[in-house]
Amino acid sequence: MLARMNRRSASPLAVSLASTALLAGVACGDDPSGGGLPLGEQQKGIATFYNATGAGNCSFEPNGDLMVAAINTAQYARSATCGQCVDVVGPKGTVRVRIVDQCPDCDKGHLDLSREAFAKVADMSLGRVDISWTPVSCDVAGNIEYHFKDGSNPDWTALQIRNHRLPIQKLEWKRDGDWKAIAREDYNYFVATSGVGTGSFQVRVTASDGQQLTDTLPKVLDNASVPGSAQFK
């Protein structure tokens, strides 16, 4: 069996040790994580499969949707592609998957699909097949969501953007004064290492195409989510 059924992801701690630009106050645009892969640009590669749950290096919580995939480390791009959707074409058919993990030993172009997704593009007995795949907008319902990581507090604040239609390019915050960019970690949280302080604060999310959404969050929470007021078009 050629399928990579026992693939293990790099741990969030291990990948975070390789991160740079950790300071919360870096200037706008200094975050090298970018905004995912360009929409509509077809890629060529191979597909394998693994026992996916929806969890992984992107730090998303399993929600029952198993149309997911892990992407090679080069195109994982320090978590920039987390939450991005791609249409995969294989010898048997097509499927749309969401990136939730990285595959450390996969070459560029390689997608490691869930069993359920792989079965839609190829016979399981093949284990490894040639594919083409194209980044697309995700079909999501409702607005974006802000999730505070467990352990977040006014002196160390980690935020994740969830339920986004487009890849996330940048997250900024302010209370008074200018917007301050927050560095993105390999485990898909934007971390203000000095925190954002107490009380309400504004956040601004920039998508890969430049669209921006602005919200006011009431305060820093610990392992809790706050719904956003809008969604990218």
N, C-alpha and C positions, 0 to 999 in steps of 0.2 A: 504494500500500500504506500503510494507516494504522498498521500495527503499528510499535512503537517498537523496531525491530531493532537500532539502533545506540545505544541508551541507554547513557550512561556514568555510573557512580556517582561521587559525590563521594569524593575520596580520604580515607583515614583521617587523614592529616595535616591536611587542610583542615577536616574536621569536628571534629577534636580541638581546633583553635584556638578553636572556638566554645564549648567546654565550660567549665563553671564547677564549683565545689566539687571542686577537684582534690586536696585534702589527704586523706591516708589516715585521719586521726583525727577526721573529722567525726562528730558525734553520730548515734546510731541514728535512722533516719528522715529524715535531712537530704538523702539522695541523691534528687534530683528525677526520676530515671529511672523510678521507680514499678515496676509489675509487669506491663506489657503491657496488652492490651485485655481487658475483662471477658469471661469465657467465656459463651457463649450469647446475646450481644447481636448481633442481626443488623444488618449494615451494607449500605448500598446504594452502588453505584458502577459503575465500568467496568473492563474488563479489556483489556489489550493483551498483546503477547508480546515476548520478547527472547531472545537466544542465551545462555541460562543455563548455568553450569557447576556451580553449587552454592557457588561462592565469592562474595564481595561485601563490603559494608561491615560485615557481622556478623563477618567474619574467620573464618568456618568454612572448613575444608578440604574440597574436593570429595570425595565418597565414593561417587559413582556414582548417587546418588538425585537424579533431575532433577524430581521433583514439588516444585518450589520456586517462590518468588515474591519480588519486590521490592515493598515497600510505600511509599506516599507518605511524604514527610518528616514531615508533621504526626503521622501515626500510627506512624511509626518511633520517635518519642519518645525520641531520644538513645539508641537501641539497645534500649529496653525490650521491644520486640516481637521481638527476635532469637530465633530458635528456636521461636517460637510457631507453632502450626498453625491453619489456617483451612479450613473447608469452603466451597467456591465452587460456586455454582449458576448456570449459564448456559443459553442457548437450546438447547443440545445435550445437556447432562448435568451431572454433578457431579464434583468432584475435591477431594481433600484435599492441601494444600500446606503447606510449612514456610517461614517467612520467613527469608531469608538475606541480604537486601540492601535498600537504600533506593532510591527513585526520586525524585531531587531536583526534577524538573519535573512530577510527578504531583500532581493535586489530591486532597483528602481523599476517601477512599473508593475511590481508584484502586489496583488491583493490577496489576503488570506480571508476567505469568506466564511461566514457561519455555514454549518451543514445545510440549514434550510435554504440559504441563498444559493449555495453551490448547486443544490439539486435543481434549481430553476434554470441554470445555464449549461449543465453538463451531467452526464451519468456519474453517480457517486463512485462507481468502480474505476473510473479514470484517474481520480485523485488529483491530477495536475493537468491543466488545459491552457491553451492559448486563448487570450481574450483581448477585446478592446474595451475601454471604459472612458466615460466622459463626465467631468464634474458638472452638476446641475443644481438648480435651486431645490431646496427641500420642500416637500408638501407638508406643511405644519398647520395646525389649527391654533388660533389664539395668539396672544402676544408673547414677546420674549419674556424670560424669567431670569431673575438674579438669585443666585444661590450662594450663601455665605458658608465657607468651609467650617467644619468642626474645629474649634479652637480659636476662631476669629474673635477679635476684641478690638477696642479702640486703639490699641498700640501695635497690633499685627492683624491686618485685615486681608482676607483672601476671598475673592469673588469669582464666580464662574457664570458665564452667560449660557443659558439653556433655551431650547425650543426656538432656535434662530433659523430663519429661512436661508440666509446667506452666511458665508464664512465671516468670522469676526476678525477685523484688522487691528482694532485698537480699543482700549477702554481707558477713559480719563475720569477724574473726579475733581470736585472743588467745593469749598464751603464759602470762602471769600477769596477774591483775587482771581488769578489765572487758572485755567485748566492744567492739571498735572497728569501725565501719562503714567499708567501702572504697568510694570513689567509683567510679561506672561511667562509662567513657568512651564516646564516640559510636561507637567501633569495637568495642564489645562486649567489652571487658576491664575487669575491676575492678582499678584500679591504686593500689597503696600507694606513693606517690611517695617516701616515706622508707624503704620496704622493711619487711620483717617480721623482719629479723634472722636469725641462724643457728640451726640446730637445728630440731627438730619444733615444730609449732604447730597449734592447733585452728582449724577454720573452721566457720561456721554459715551455711547457705543457707536463705533464706526464699522460699517460692513466693508466687504472687499471692493464694492463698487463705489464707495464713498458716501453712501447714505448714512445718516446719523440719527440716532434716537436719544432723547434726553429724558431722564426721570429723576425724581427726588426720592431718596430712600430715607426712611424715618430714623434709623440708627443702625449700628453694627449689630448683627445677630450671630448666634452660634449654631451652626448646622441647621439653617432655616432658609426659606426662600421668600422672595417678594416678587409679585407679578409686575411686569412692566406695563406701560400704558399703550404700547403700539408694537407693530411688527414691520419688518422690512418688506418692501414691495417686490 
